[in-house]
Amino acid sequence: MEGTRAKVDEALREYRDPYLECDLVSAKCIKNVSLNGDGVRVKVVLGFPAKGHAGPLSSALRERLLEIEGITAATVEVESKIDAHAVQKGVELLKEVKNVIAVASGKGGVGKSTVSANLALALSAEGATVGMLDADIYGPSQPRMLGARGKPNSPDGKSLDPVMSHRIQSMSIGYLIDEETPMIWRGPMVTQALEQLLKDTNWRAVDYLIVELPPGTCETQLTLAKNIPVRGAVIVTTPQDIALMDARKGLKMFEKVQVPVLGVIENMSIHVCSQCGHEEHVFGHGGGKRMASEHGVDLLGSLPLDIRIREDADGGHPTVAKSPDERNAGIFREVARRVSAKLALKAKDYRHAFPSIVITNN
């Protein structure tokens, strides 16, 4: 029995998870292994949402286990448990929000809003409870992209209930003003407004709050990066050199405020012709991969320049929601698994596990 157990452990260690990029034993995802005669049962608990990965993972592990001499039956259970992870020191945590993921670009026009919306929807499709904060005061686009209309409710006159759309909780200045009203606020007013939208929203048991930051690396972005309890950041760029130049600035901004960069998403990496299906690298090739390699972070995925993705977002039904079974939605879900898996490997936040010490005078 001991020899069989050792072979089971070895088989589990030899499997390298494609999203964690390490074996499940090292990642502490193997929670139970039980042997009963010629059968083995393994329980795997992933630290990231993985509905689309659970089946293939279970099959891959089961196949390996059945190759062991003496094992004729194998059962592999795969679950997900999302924990809160560590944030910058001295930053106040948000109630009902486990993890904040900032999405930044350093430059406008690279499709950050579309990527943010589809990333949120992909995390939800993988089994997480997701919120979205549109932090672009000057150009809020998430209300339109998420197909959400109307002003949010205020149950007590002080806080706001998030707007629900496609099972995503969202908040944006766009819900509070007319779509065509220009915002002419200066930096301090913008920062205060965003902090209110973040902290005065009644988020409900959110596993991941996606915060779409405005483009650039000016005072507003830096202040937000310092004051928001960010668990990790994602940089969106295109392969074009001019976009990569600004994306590097965004990456370095997070490094300065000690926010871990989970990786780079290369958007518009290849154009797919809607008529003939021909693929062409309109904005260059491999720029996102080079940038990720230069800065020691991961390339989380390459997204196509496809007219359907743009049309879906403009119509209020982003691709992951509108066409969940098509190739583009699958790419976004792959990216979502990589983003959340990278975060799952970061240090956990245990502050909630310790009781508060209260001193009273009797």
N, C-alpha and C positions, 0 to 999 in steps of 0.2 A: 504493500500500500504506500509506504514512504517513497519507494522508487517511482511509483506512478505519479504521486503528488509532485515530485521534483520535475518529472517530465511535463506535467501540466503547467507548472510555473515557468519552465523554460519555453514552452510553446507560447505562452502569453507574453513573455518578454520579447520574443522574436517578432511579434507583430508591431509594426510602427504605424500609429494612427496618422492618417494624412492631414488632419487639421491640427492636432497637438504637435505633430512632427517629433514624436518620441513614443516610447512604448507605454502601454497603459499602466504597468506596474510602477514605473518611475513617476508617472503623472498621478499616482495614488488613486486611480480610477477603479481598481479591482477591489471590491468590498467584501466579497465572500466566494470561497471555493469549497465545494463539498463533494466528496466521493462516496458513492454507494454501490459497491460491487463493481460492475463494469461500466457504470454511468458516472458522469460528472456534471455538476451544475455550477455555473459561474454567474455572479452578479456584477455588472459593470455600471458605475454611476459616473456619468460625464458631468463636467462643470460648465457645460454650455448647451444651449438648446440644439437638438439634433434629430428631429423627426425624420428628416430625409436621409440621415446617416445611420440610424439605429438598425434598420433592416440589413443593409450591406455589412455593417460591423458585426452583427450577430452571426451572419452567415459565414463571414471570413474566419471568425474565431472558432465557430463550430467545426468548420472544415479542418482547421489545424488540429483541434482536439481529437477528432476522429482518426487522425493519422497516427495517434499514439497507440502502441501495441497494448492490447488489453482493454481499450476504451471502445465500446460499441454504441454508446448513447451519450449525447452531449446536449445540454440545454444552456443557452446563453441569454440572460435577461439584461436589457440595456435601458437605463433610465437617465434622466438629467436632473441635476440639482444645482440651481444657480445661486451662488453666494455673493455677498458684497465684498469688494476688494479695496485695498488701501488707496487713500487719496493724499494730496499735498498736506503737509503739516500745517496746523492752525486754521484749517478751513472747516466751516460748519457743515455738517452732513444734512441731507434733505430727508425729511420724513417720507416714508412710503416709497423711497427710490433707492434701489440697491446699487446700481451702477450708472454713472453718467459717461457717455462716450461723445467726445467733441469731434465734429466733422469740419475740417478747415481746408482752405485751398491756397491762401496767400494771394490768389488772383481770381478775378471774376471771369465768367464766361467759360468755365471748364466743366459745367454740369454738376456742380456740387449739390444744388437743391434736388435735382432729379435722383442723384445717387443717394442722398440722405433719405428721401422718401421711400425709395425702393429698398434701402438697407433696413429701415424700420419695419417695413412690411415683410421683408424676408425673415427677420428675427422673429416676428410674430408667427409667420408660417411654420417656422421651425419649433414653435411651442412656447415662446417667451411672452410675457406681458410687457408691452412696449409703449413708451411715451415719446413725443416729439416736441421740442421747443425750438421754434423758429426765432433765432436770435438776430436775424437781419432786420433791424428796425427800418432802414431806409428802403429796403426792397423785399418785403415779406412775400413769399411765394407759396409756402406750404398750405395755406387755406385753399388756394386754387388747385394745387397738385393733389391734395388729399380729398378734393371734392367736398369740402366742409363749408357750410354756410351758416350765417346767423351769429349773434353775439353769445358768449358764454354766460351761463347762469351764475349769480352770486348769492349763495344761500344765506350769508350773514352781512352782506354789504362791505365786507373786507377782503374776502377771498373769492377765487373764481374756480368753477368746475371746468375741467378740461373738456374740449369738444371731441366727441367720438366720431370716427370715420374709418371704415375698413378695419375695425377692431383696434385702432390706434388712438391713444389719448394724446391730444395736441393742444398747444397754446401758442398764440402768435399775436403781435400787435395788429396784424391784419384782420383779426376778428373784432377789433375795437374801433377801427377807422374805416372809412370808405376806401375801396380798392384803388381809386385814382387820386386819393389825397396824398400830397407829398409831405414827407417828414423833414422838417428843417431844424431839428434839435441839434445841440452841440454835444460833445463827448460826455460830460458828467450827467446830463439828462438822459442820454441813451443808456449809459451804464446803470443808472438808478431804475429806469423803466424795465430793463432786462432782469435785474435782480428781483424786482417785484413780480414779474411774470413767472420767474423761476420758483421763488419761495412762497408766493401767495396763491399758487395753483394747488388745488386739492388732488394731487396725484394719488392714484389708487394702486397700491401693491405693484409698483413698476419694477421689473427686472432690469430693463435697460432704458434709459432716457437718452435719446439721440438729440444732441444740441447742435443745430446747424449754425456755425459762426458766420458772421459777415466776412466778405473777402478782405484780404489785406492783413497787415501785422502792425497796425497803429495802436494808439493808446487804448481804444475801446476793446480790441481783441486781447491785448495784454492784460488789462484789468479783469476781464471776464475769465481768462485762463487762470488768474491768481485767485479769484473769489469763488468760482464755481468748483464744487468738489468733484473734479474730473478723475475718473479711474483710468482712462486711456484716450488717446487721440488718433484720428485717422486723417491722413492727408490725401486729398483728391487732386489729381493733375492730369494733363494730357501729355502725350509723348513730345510735344513741341518744346523746343529749347527755351523759349521765352516763358512758357508756363512752368517749366521745371525750375527755372531760376527763382521765381517767386515762391514756388512750393517749398524749396529749400529753406527760404526765410521762415515760412510757417513752421516747418519742422524744428528749426533751431529755436524758435520762440517757445515751443513747448519744452524743449530741453532746458531752457533757462529757468522756467518756472517749475521744473522737476515733475512734469507730467509725462508718463511713458508714452511713446509713439508706438502704436500697435502695428502700423505699417502704412503702405502706400497703395492707393487704388488708382490705376491708370484708366481714365475714361477716354472714350473716343479713340481707342487704340487702333481700331481697324474699321473701315467703312464697308458696310454690306449693301450692295445695290438692291433696291426693292424690286427691280424689274428682272434682273438676270442672276442675282445672287453673287456677282463678282465681288471679291474682297480686295481692298486697297488700303495701304497705310497713308492716309491723307496727311496726318500731322507728324509723320516720322515714325520710327520703329524702335522699340526697346528703351525709350527714355525713362519710363517709370522703373523698369528693372535696374537700370544703371544707377538711378538716384537711390533706390532702396539699398543696393549693394554698397554704394559709396558711404552711406550713413549707418550701415549695420542694422537695417530694419528689413521687414519682409515685404515683398510684393504680394498684396492680398488678393489681387485679381486684375484682369484686364477686361474692360467692358467695350462692346462694339458701339460704333456710331451708326445707329439704326433709326430710321425715321419713325418706326413704330414706338420706340421708347419715348421719343419726344411727343408724339401725338397722344400717347396714353397719359403722360404727365399733364399735358395741357388740358386734356379732357377730364381731369379729376379722378382718373382710374389708372394709377401707375401700373406698369407692366406686371409686377409680381401679383397684384390683385386682379387685373383684367385677364391676363393669360398665364395662369399659374403653371400650366403644363408645357409651356413652350420653352425653347432653348434660352432665350434672354432671361426669363424668370429663374431658370435653373442656375444661370451664371451668378445672378444676384444672391441666390440662396447659398451657393458655394462661398461667395465672399462673406456673407453673414456668418457662416460657420467658422471661417478662418478668423474673422474679427473677434468673435466671442470666445473661440478656443484660445487665441493669444491672451485675451484678458483672463481666462480661467487659470492660466499658469502664473499670473501675478500674485503677489502677496495678498492674503485675505485681511479684511478689517474685522477685528474682534472686539471693537469697543462696545458693541451692543451686548456682548456676552458677559460683561462685567457690571455688577450692580453699582448704582451711584451711591456715594457716601454722603449722608446728610447729618450735620451736627446740629443738635437742638439743645437749648438751655431748659433744663427741668427745674 
